Amino acid sequence: MSENKISFVTKHLALCTSLLVFVIYLFTMAPGVLQIDSGELAAVQYTLGIAHPTGYPLFTLIGYLFLKIPLPFTKIFQANLLAAIWCTLGIFFFIKSSQLIFNNTKFTIPPIKKKGHQKDKALVPPMNNGSNLKIASFYSGLVLAFSKTYWFQSTSVEVYSLQIFLFMLIIFFTLNAYYSTSSKINTWLYVAIVLAFGFSNHMTTMLTLPLVAILFFNKEKFRPKSFLKIFYMLAVFLPILILFYSFLPLRASSDPQFNWGNPINFENLLRHISGKQYQVWLFASAEAAKKQFLYYLQNLPGEFVIVGLVFGLIGLQYCFKLSKKIFFAVLTTFVLSILYSINYDIVDIDSYFLLSYITFSFFISFGILKTLNYIDKKYSNNKIIETVFGLIILIPFFGNVSIVNQSGVKTFEEYTKAVLTSIEKKSIVLSYQWDYLISPSYYFQAVENFRPDVVIIDKELLRRSWYYNQLQRNYPDVTNNISSEINNFIKPALQFERGELYDSQEIESAYRAVMTNLIAKNIDERNCYIGMEIFQNEIQRGEFSLPEGYFLVPYQLMFKVVKGNEYVPAPDPNFIISIPENRNKYIDFIEQAAGVMLSFRAAYELQFNKPERAKVFIEKVKKDFPKYQIPYEILSRVK
């Protein structure tokens, strides 16, 4: 590499590093829909709808504009691409932030002994010319970029990828204001603006407030002028925040296809942006917090594949030695972000730990810097050692790439399309497989126009009063048939949602009546299907009853509701659901669900003395889902 090129890379280190990271992200990005909220969020962005709480207006508006750009990709790939861009920009501003810290840190340079001479204070370690500072920023940026949870956010559309970028912007502008020699308000106003952007995307932005507050008061002190600056910051912050969140009621008033919470009035808006329906899992219990904390500790080494953890621990001491104010600001944010996150008792908690990984990465940068300084001081021929050191830094990449890589994952698309194609036109599907079926179906039906005739109803969302407004908008003929049952449910449900006195038995009775009559009053016009999970849970426990005279028949991947006990034929299982090597609990569920349903169908065929038909379904399980254990009583009867 020529000196000019080396000079350019050195000068634009953050840009070059982030471009390198972006290229790698492209190779590990998912081609389509992934688990959990991926399908819903892409559909909401494309249709300019309203997402699940807390609404994420900034995420929705930017995504909507980005998806309007005519690119030669599917819209879900384009939405995933935007996630990779956000995470890449996050690395850019992380490196800029670490350089800002290093460039404003006073390094005490110990005297070193030159061979054959006495101690000479004039001798300066190589780090003082800035090379080690830049290398440490570069390496720590790569460690963070290829840490497990951070990297995973770049693979598919999610609010957390944008939140990563906003976290980094807040940190960068806060550091910039803190180190600024100007006493004017301007630099802090930038912090207020990016904070408003952050809160317009995700409420975990509040976890950055300790860092902002500590550095603000460290610089501005506790004096009247400081509080006047806070007043000006709020004067900028609040209008921006209100402007973005006004999108929710304005858009709800136009009755969009996806209208979670229906925030058309102040009551609904407040309930939606506060995430009230999720608050039951927040600060649930000390036992839940302990469980999440142990999960965090168990996963922390794997996040950085040990290497980053080691450098982070080294960096804690070095950061404290060199810059105590930065140390306390970063450490406080790190600790408080963990304490908050562990008190959220949800399964997919990993993304809530992102800010702790980001702040810990600043300690990693100090740890790398200390190690580089030690190498320079200890060894005269340090180029080879530094090269080996650089290879060690890449361990997180090689350790996490196979886990994070989603480039070949089509399981969720294939599963959703297999369900939709296996059922008749205008059918109703009642399920609560949000992570695997319902959320992906939002995308395929609304964006790709794939089987929009099928009515997919989330059984759990039927517990929410606002959901009936969305169903009425999208499937008026279905809801009109059960209007009396809906009205009987909504009144007590609203009492519960508003925190008023309510009768839980009345709500449960009305809810069950909605589910039963949803089938009973629509089945003459539409075929009805029920998810495996409802059969195994609610029906088995007696919490959900089919209309009298109706039974469930395992069809392909769903149970079909039929009248009478006559044999019901089903088509051959010609669908393809590929199971990738880098499995997770969501992939495992789909394999298990498919295996269970096909085995149920085989048992149903045997019940009607059709062993050859049973064999078709058993062979499908053996071929496509070999890890599923077919019950012996079925295998023994199929030759």
RABELJO-V746489 format. One record per run of one state. SS is the DSSP state (H for helix, E for strand, C for the rest). FROM is the first residue (numbers start at 1). TO is the last residue. Records with the same first field share a line. If there is no record, write none. Layout:
SS->FROM-TO  FROM-TO
This chain:
C->1-2  12-12  29-37  48-49  51-56  68-74  104-111  114-118  121-125  130-130  146-147  154-158  180-185  200-202  221-223  253-258  260-265  274-275  283-285  304-306  323-323  342-343  345-349  379-382  394-394  405-410  422-427  432-433  447-454  459-460  464-466  475-475  481-482  498-503  521-527  531-531  540-549  555-558  564-584  608-610  625-631  636-639
H->3-11  13-28  38-47  57-67  75-103  126-129  131-145  148-153  159-179  186-199  203-220  224-252  266-273  276-281  286-303  307-322  324-341  350-378  383-393  395-404  411-421  434-446  461-463  467-474  476-480  483-497  504-520  532-539  585-607  611-624  632-635
E->50-50  112-113  119-120  259-259  282-282  344-344  428-431  455-458  528-530  550-554  559-563
